[in-house]
Amino acid sequence: SWPLELVNGKPMDAAFIDEEIDIIQAEVASDLFTGFEQSAFPSTSLPAFALVAAAYRQSEQLGESVSLEIRNLIFEEAVDVADPMTIDRLAEQHGLTVTDEDKNVASADYEEGKTRGVIGSPHFFAGGQGFFCPALKVGRNEDDELYVLADPEGFNAFMDACFDA
């Protein structure tokens, strides 16, 4: 995990996320993020990361499933996953108990990521190379406007590294 609130030293800004979503929908994925609401954006992602860590402790499949469910709740169903009742409901639904160790996984992963040279999320390693968000070009133009564009060359380089590894 790469908790952006630890990276940035503060919670994510829902208005900024909304701006990113508008651009992503317009440029690359009009069918995604359709239920996003700034008012439901979590004030912290750490409880959700702890729940995902508990799920991964059970199995890779459950960890991935819970991770995708949380993503869906935030971006498609406007559910605040920082709400303890939401985390408790998800834990019960999946038969999970979040331990103190699970609560520390996000910060431990963040520290490991810093030592490996992670610069953002998503960041992948394949074939001895690091790839930040390999399918998209994300940045700001000379007028400080956010842009998000498909990056087929970056994606192909990433896939080549994956299959050559």
C-alpha positions as CSV (number, residue, x, y, z in Angstrom):
1,S,0.0,0.0,0.0
2,W,1.0,3.6,-0.6
3,P,-1.2,5.7,1.6
4,L,-1.2,9.2,0.0
5,E,-2.1,10.8,3.3
6,L,1.3,9.6,4.7
7,V,3.1,10.6,1.5
8,N,1.6,14.1,1.6
9,G,1.5,14.5,5.4
10,K,-2.2,15.2,5.3
11,P,-5.5,13.7,4.2
12,M,-6.3,13.7,0.5
13,D,-8.3,16.7,-0.7
14,A,-11.7,15.5,-2.0
15,A,-11.9,18.5,-4.4
16,F,-8.6,17.6,-6.0
17,I,-9.7,14.0,-6.4
18,D,-12.9,15.2,-8.0
19,E,-10.8,17.3,-10.4
20,E,-8.8,14.2,-11.3
21,I,-11.9,12.2,-11.8
22,D,-13.4,14.8,-14.2
23,I,-10.3,14.6,-16.3
24,I,-10.0,10.8,-16.2
25,Q,-13.7,10.4,-17.2
26,A,-13.3,12.9,-20.1
27,E,-10.1,11.4,-21.4
28,V,-9.8,7.7,-20.6
29,A,-12.7,6.2,-18.6
30,S,-16.1,7.7,-18.9
31,D,-17.8,4.7,-17.3
32,L,-15.7,4.8,-14.0
33,F,-16.0,6.9,-10.9
34,T,-19.7,7.6,-11.6
35,G,-20.8,7.5,-8.0
36,F,-18.0,9.7,-6.5
37,E,-19.2,12.3,-4.0
38,Q,-16.8,14.8,-2.4
39,S,-18.9,14.7,0.8
40,A,-18.4,11.0,1.2
41,F,-14.7,10.9,0.5
42,P,-12.9,9.4,3.5
43,S,-11.0,11.7,5.9
44,T,-8.5,8.9,6.2
45,S,-7.7,5.7,4.3
46,L,-5.7,4.0,7.1
47,P,-8.6,2.0,8.5
48,A,-9.4,0.7,5.0
49,F,-5.7,-0.2,4.5
50,A,-5.8,-2.1,7.8
51,L,-8.8,-4.1,6.7
52,V,-7.2,-4.9,3.4
53,A,-4.1,-6.1,5.2
54,A,-6.3,-8.4,7.4
55,A,-7.8,-9.8,4.2
56,Y,-4.4,-10.4,2.5
57,R,-3.4,-12.2,5.7
58,Q,-6.1,-14.7,4.9
59,S,-5.4,-15.0,1.2
60,E,-4.3,-13.1,-1.9
61,Q,-7.7,-13.6,-3.4
62,L,-9.6,-12.2,-0.4
63,G,-7.1,-9.3,-0.1
64,E,-7.7,-8.3,-3.8
65,S,-11.4,-8.8,-3.4
66,V,-11.7,-6.5,-0.3
67,S,-9.4,-3.9,-1.9
68,L,-11.6,-3.7,-5.0
69,E,-14.7,-3.6,-2.9
70,I,-13.3,-0.6,-1.0
71,R,-12.4,1.1,-4.2
72,N,-15.9,0.5,-5.5
73,L,-17.5,1.8,-2.3
74,I,-15.5,5.1,-2.5
75,F,-15.7,5.8,-6.2
76,E,-18.9,4.1,-7.4
77,E,-21.2,4.1,-4.3
78,A,-20.1,7.2,-2.4
79,V,-19.5,5.4,0.9
80,D,-17.2,6.8,3.5
81,V,-14.8,4.0,4.2
82,A,-13.3,5.9,7.2
83,D,-16.5,5.4,9.0
84,P,-15.9,2.7,11.7
85,M,-19.3,1.2,11.1
86,T,-18.4,0.7,7.5
87,I,-15.1,-1.0,8.3
88,D,-16.8,-3.1,11.0
89,R,-19.6,-4.2,8.5
90,L,-17.0,-5.2,5.9
91,A,-14.9,-7.0,8.5
92,E,-17.9,-9.0,9.6
93,Q,-19.0,-9.7,6.1
94,H,-15.7,-11.2,5.2
95,G,-15.0,-12.8,8.5
96,L,-12.0,-10.6,9.3
97,T,-10.4,-9.3,12.5
98,V,-8.1,-6.3,12.1
99,T,-5.1,-6.7,14.4
100,D,-2.6,-4.1,15.6
101,E,-0.1,-5.6,13.1
102,D,-2.7,-5.0,10.3
103,K,-3.0,-1.4,11.4
104,N,0.8,-1.0,10.9
105,V,1.1,-2.5,7.5
106,A,0.3,0.7,5.6
107,S,3.1,2.7,7.3
108,A,5.5,-0.2,7.0
109,D,4.7,-0.5,3.2
110,Y,5.2,3.2,2.9
111,E,8.6,3.1,4.5
112,E,9.6,0.1,2.2
113,G,8.3,2.0,-0.8
114,K,10.5,5.0,0.0
115,T,13.6,2.8,0.2
116,R,12.7,1.2,-3.2
117,G,12.2,4.5,-4.9
118,V,8.4,4.5,-5.2
119,I,7.3,8.0,-6.4
120,G,3.5,7.6,-6.4
121,S,0.6,5.3,-6.8
122,P,0.3,3.0,-8.7
123,H,4.0,2.2,-8.9
124,F,5.1,-1.2,-10.2
125,F,8.5,-3.0,-10.4
126,A,9.3,-5.4,-13.2
127,G,12.5,-6.6,-14.8
128,G,14.6,-4.4,-12.5
129,Q,12.7,-1.3,-13.5
130,G,10.2,0.9,-11.7
131,F,7.0,2.1,-13.5
132,F,4.8,4.9,-12.1
133,C,1.3,4.8,-13.5
134,P,2.5,3.1,-16.7
135,A,-0.8,3.3,-18.6
136,L,-1.3,7.1,-18.1
137,K,0.5,10.3,-18.5
138,V,-0.6,12.6,-15.6
139,G,0.6,16.1,-15.1
140,R,-0.1,19.8,-15.4
141,N,0.3,21.9,-18.5
142,E,1.9,25.4,-18.7
143,D,-1.4,26.9,-17.5
144,D,-1.4,24.6,-14.4
145,E,-4.3,22.6,-15.8
146,L,-4.4,18.9,-14.8
147,Y,-4.2,16.4,-17.7
148,V,-4.6,12.7,-17.8
149,L,-3.9,10.9,-21.1
150,A,-3.6,7.3,-22.2
151,D,0.1,6.3,-22.5
152,P,0.2,3.2,-24.8
153,E,4.0,3.5,-25.1
154,G,4.5,3.5,-21.3
155,F,2.0,0.6,-20.9
156,N,3.8,-1.4,-23.6
157,A,7.2,-0.8,-22.0
158,F,5.8,-2.0,-18.7
159,M,4.2,-5.1,-20.2
160,D,7.5,-5.9,-22.0
161,A,9.3,-5.6,-18.7
162,C,6.7,-7.9,-17.1
163,F,7.0,-10.6,-19.7
164,D,10.8,-10.4,-20.0
165,A,11.3,-10.7,-16.2
